[in-house]
Amino acid sequence: MKHLLELENKLSNMTTDEIYNYAKENYPEEPNMWMGKKKLVVRRIVNYERNKMNIAETTE
């Protein structure tokens, strides 16, 4: 959970261009990740990471 909060704070402090580039570089398999307003992109990234964590926990 702490990781997600740190990620959200990091993303919120980025400029719009920085966050779109971050999303394109780190999530190339998700083409819609960087589309939309900054708040929406931040939310998508945090939700994506949360889902990845949940899947990893259930497979352990």
Secondary structure, DSSP 8 states (H G I E B T S, - for coil): -HHHHHHHHHHHTS-HHHHHHHHHHH-TT-TTTT-S-HHHHHHHHHHHHHHHHHHHHHH-
